[in-house]
């Protein structure tokens, strides 16, 4: 039997959850709302507790209960460090999307307040003028740009609890959550939209497509099938860098997650740091196609002796091949094969020398890897030459800002690929060319981080509320 709703949200990640929050808060009693989530947040991911318990000396796992409460909802952000960047131009271009810096900044603050409401620690990291100026000067010496960004650290042990609290709230507002349910197709039928899933059909008046990064390839295929207007999007491909915490401490004690951007001399490609985790862990991600990737986490209460961060190179493709998702997936699959089903680990010195790493070389390093389920190898065998050259140059230039980061013993993990998909062409309300079909978040190419992903979910839901004659200003 078909299930009937007013709004169906495809994806239970941060964009989808914030869309559901906004709709259920202001449309309670008037709108029937559903969230459809395939459960990717990440049921395919290796549990980081294997490392965490060792560090925590076998104390009780802090994530298990929230994981069970969520039942698959939450998306990739659930097990991240939960760093909320409080700028609209970091993690996306919200100011350009809205056409107003002030409006975008106000929306970011609103999203942040919701996270605090549901249990995010009330701790915002900021820096004073002198600190920011010093980091800007250091970055300038390296031919790079430092972007000062206020940040809220939620922490990897707190993020699942925040998500679980949001899910509990949605259920209290009668939002139907269809977890572990895969959407196979979305088809407009007259004035309604039919959503075909692995557990039956759903009929809705409005649809918000928010599949997250793991659903980027799925969205690309759906767009082609259903004629959703899109444009080529970028691909970020790079490595997860791991160094002793004392190497980055002069910078991370000022700003936990420094945003440093540069353009390489070799190819004039954009390279940037992303998701820095002081005293954190490198963790494995495993995707539905069984390819692997790496990410980083940091906990408020449990510390390692290392710091890790992503060093990403932005790749753009042009005619005749514009599908960055397919290109990135091919690289991820090749890296997975070369690693024997595990991520590849390599010393920076070995990458520079053009040789693969071995366990004996890695064990002589001053850096003890926090991710053990890896295969020593040669990242250059999986990555394009251009990307490898950019990574080597960028790491050496970062050494000017953080001396020691380009040590021969620095550890690199791959693949670290951020899929932002093709970018949907949308109105200011985030509606696609198909009537009443909206998009939000990373998977639709509208964001590159939690802050802007959540904001796009709010924008899409407010557009629907407005169409239904619900004035949120009255609340």
ZIDA-V341080 format. One record per residue. N is the residue number from 1. PHI is phi in degrees with one decimal (none if undefined). Layout:
BEGIN
n->{N:N}
phi->{PHI:PHI}
END
This chain:
BEGIN
n->{1:2:3:4:5:6:7:8:9:10:11:12:13:14:15:16:17:18:19:20:21:22:23:24:25:26:27:28:29:30:31:32:33:34:35:36:37:38:39:40:41:42:43:44:45:46:47:48:49:50:51:52:53:54:55:56:57:58:59:60:61:62:63:64:65:66:67:68:69:70:71:72:73:74:75:76:77:78:79:80:81:82:83:84:85:86:87:88:89:90:91:92:93:94:95:96:97:98:99:100:101:102:103:104:105:106:107:108:109:110:111:112:113:114:115:116:117:118:119:120:121:122:123:124:125:126:127:128:129:130:131:132:133:134:135:136:137:138:139:140:141:142:143:144:145:146:147:148:149:150:151:152:153:154:155:156:157:158:159:160:161:162:163:164:165:166:167:168:169:170:171:172:173:174:175:176:177:178:179:180:181:182:183:184:185:186:187:188:189:190:191:192:193:194:195:196:197:198:199:200:201:202:203:204:205:206:207:208:209:210:211:212:213:214:215:216:217:218:219:220:221:222:223:224:225:226:227:228:229:230:231:232:233:234:235:236:237:238:239:240:241:242:243:244:245:246:247:248:249:250:251:252:253:254:255:256:257:258:259:260:261:262:263:264:265:266:267:268:269:270:271:272:273:274:275:276:277:278:279:280:281:282:283:284:285:286:287:288:289:290:291:292:293:294:295:296:297:298:299:300:301:302:303:304:305:306:307:308:309:310:311:312:313:314:315:316:317:318:319:320:321:322:323:324:325:326:327:328:329:330:331:332:333:334:335:336:337:338:339:340:341:342:343:344:345:346:347:348:349:350:351:352:353:354:355:356:357:358:359:360:361:362:363:364:365:366:367:368:369:370:371:372:373:374:375:376:377:378:379:380:381:382:383:384:385:386:387:388:389:390:391:392:393:394:395:396:397:398:399:400:401:402:403:404:405:406:407:408:409:410:411:412:413:414:415:416:417:418:419:420:421:422:423:424:425:426:427:428:429:430:431:432:433:434:435:436:437:438:439:440:441:442:443:444:445:446:447:448:449:450:451:452:453:454:455:456:457:458:459:460:461:462:463:464:465:466:467:468:469:470:471:472:473:474:475}
phi->{none:-71.3:-96.8:-111.0:-140.9:-85.2:-133.9:-115.4:-107.7:-92.9:118.1:-108.5:-82.3:-62.7:-64.0:-65.9:-67.5:-71.4:-63.3:-64.9:-60.1:-63.7:-66.3:-75.8:-71.0:-102.4:-112.7:-60.1:87.6:-118.5:-121.3:-92.1:-122.1:-133.2:-115.1:-112.8:-131.5:-75.2:85.9:-90.4:-93.6:-124.6:-66.4:-91.0:-92.8:-65.8:-64.1:-69.7:-65.5:-58.9:-79.6:-63.5:-62.3:-63.7:-69.7:-89.3:57.8:62.1:-69.2:-58.3:-59.4:-84.6:-102.2:-58.0:-61.9:-58.9:-61.0:-69.5:-63.1:-72.3:50.3:95.2:-87.6:136.8:74.1:-63.2:-67.1:-55.7:-109.1:-91.7:-73.3:65.1:-87.4:-98.9:-80.1:-96.6:-132.8:-75.9:-105.2:-116.2:89.1:146.2:-125.8:-62.5:-63.2:-73.8:-63.8:-92.9:75.8:-156.1:-65.7:-62.5:-66.0:-66.0:-63.6:-63.6:-68.9:-62.3:-64.4:-64.7:-59.4:-61.5:-64.0:-68.1:-59.9:-64.2:-56.6:-100.9:113.6:-66.4:-57.9:-86.5:-136.9:-102.8:-92.4:-130.2:-134.8:-84.1:-60.0:-65.4:-64.8:-62.6:-64.4:-64.9:-68.6:-66.1:-67.4:-61.1:-63.4:-61.9:-61.0:-90.9:69.6:-126.1:-124.5:-99.8:-105.4:-66.5:-137.8:-61.4:-139.6:-107.6:-93.5:-86.3:93.9:-66.6:-83.1:-93.0:-59.0:-61.3:-69.3:-62.7:-60.8:-60.9:-66.4:-64.7:-61.5:-59.5:-62.9:-60.5:-64.8:-67.5:-97.6:66.2:-78.2:-82.8:-110.5:-98.8:-89.1:50.8:-124.5:-93.8:-85.8:-95.8:-162.6:-130.3:-131.9:-66.7:-132.1:63.4:-90.3:-116.0:-129.0:-96.9:-112.6:-89.3:-125.9:-70.1:-120.9:112.5:-89.6:-125.2:-112.3:-143.5:-77.0:-123.8:-134.5:-112.5:-93.6:-138.3:-80.6:72.8:-61.5:-65.4:-100.3:-61.2:-66.9:-59.9:-64.8:-59.8:-68.0:-63.2:-60.2:-64.9:-68.3:-102.9:71.6:-74.9:-66.9:-138.7:-137.9:-58.8:-114.4:-82.8:-131.9:-103.0:-129.7:-171.8:-135.9:-97.4:-94.3:-128.8:-136.2:-58.7:-58.2:-67.5:-68.7:-94.2:-55.6:-56.9:-93.6:-70.7:-74.8:-91.6:-140.5:-63.5:-127.3:-65.9:-100.1:-119.7:-123.4:-146.6:-118.8:-70.6:-72.8:-66.3:-131.5:59.9:-92.7:-76.7:-127.9:-152.0:-88.3:-155.1:55.1:-81.0:-125.6:-61.7:54.2:-104.4:-125.7:-91.2:-128.9:-89.9:-118.5:-127.7:-102.2:-55.9:-85.0:73.5:-80.4:-112.4:-152.7:-127.4:-150.9:-132.7:-137.3:-140.3:-114.6:-73.5:-115.8:-120.2:-121.5:-103.1:-93.2:-116.9:-121.5:-127.7:-153.4:-89.1:-116.1:-115.1:-111.3:-86.1:-113.7:-121.6:-110.3:-127.1:-49.1:-94.5:-114.3:-116.7:-84.6:-68.7:-64.2:-62.2:-64.3:-64.0:-62.8:-64.4:-69.2:-62.2:-68.0:-64.6:-61.5:-63.7:-64.7:-65.5:-89.6:63.6:88.1:-125.4:-62.3:-92.4:-121.1:-151.4:-74.1:-59.5:-61.3:-70.5:-61.6:-62.3:-80.8:74.2:-129.6:-76.8:-84.3:-128.3:-61.9:-64.7:-69.4:-64.8:-68.8:-83.5:-73.6:-76.0:-100.5:-90.5:-61.6:-83.8:-102.9:-93.9:-82.7:-138.8:-120.8:-60.5:-167.8:-124.8:-60.4:-64.8:-74.4:-104.3:-94.9:-60.9:-54.4:-59.6:-67.1:-62.4:-60.4:-64.3:-62.8:-61.8:-64.0:-62.7:-66.3:-66.8:-72.7:-64.7:-63.3:-70.2:-84.2:-126.8:-53.3:105.1:-71.0:-99.4:-60.7:-60.1:-95.0:-57.7:-96.6:-121.6:-117.7:-147.9:-91.0:-119.1:-128.5:-107.2:-92.8:-109.0:65.6:-67.2:-103.1:-70.6:-82.9:-134.0:-80.5:-62.0:-85.1:70.7:-89.6:-80.1:-71.9:-93.8:-55.4:68.5:-110.1:-109.3:-133.1:-159.0:86.1:-63.5:-63.7:-98.9:80.5:-96.0:-153.0:-137.0:-173.9:-59.2:-63.0:-75.4:-59.4:-61.7:-62.6:-66.6:-61.8:-66.6:-60.5:-60.9:-69.3:-65.9:-62.7:-68.9:-58.0:-63.5:-65.4:-87.8:74.3:-98.2:-94.1:-71.4:-66.6:-79.3:-90.2}
END
